[in-house]
Amino acid sequence: MATEVKVTLKKSPIGRKAYFGKVLKGLGLRRLHQTVTLTDTPEIRGMIRKVEHMVAVED
């Protein structure tokens, strides 16, 4: 079974560079306090690392 990671959006992308909004959209996060469960891959971890100041991560 593949490992999964839960990502929750904690801070809004409003007022930040458009890049951060695109990364959040790629992760499937659209509104505050929304949680998504994603497969733990290097690509997903890289995206999370770009917006780690805006999200909370649970392994």
N, C-alpha and C positions, 0 to 999 in steps of 0.2 A: 504494500500500500504506500502510495506517495505521501510524503509529509505535506502538511498544510500550514498556512500562516493566516492569522486573522488581522486585518488592517482596519482601523477606525479613524475617520477624519475628525480631527480635533480643532483645527483652525481653518478659517475661510481663505480661499485663494484671491478674494476680492482685494484689490489694491496691490497685488504682487505682479510680478512679470507673468506674461501669458504662458510662458513655458511651464510654470508650476501647475496651472490649470490643465494643460494638456497631459501632463504626467498623471495627475489625479484622475482625469477622464480615462486614461489608459488603464489605470488600476480598477476602474469601475466605481469610483467614489464620486457622488454627485451632490450630496447634502451633508451638513454637519451631523456628527454622531452616527453616521451610517457605517455599518460594519460589513466587510466583504471577506469571504474565505477564498484564498488563492493557493494554487499549488506552489510549493517552495522551490523555485528555480533560480539560477543565477540572474536571469533577466529581470524577474520580479524583484529580487533583492536589490538589484541596481536601481530600479525605479523607486523603491522604498527609500533607498539611501539618499536620493535626490530631494525627497520631500520629508525627510525624517523629522524636521522641525514642525511639521504640520499634522503628523499622524501618530497614532499609538499602535504598536505591534505586539501581538501575542503569538508565541510559538505553539 
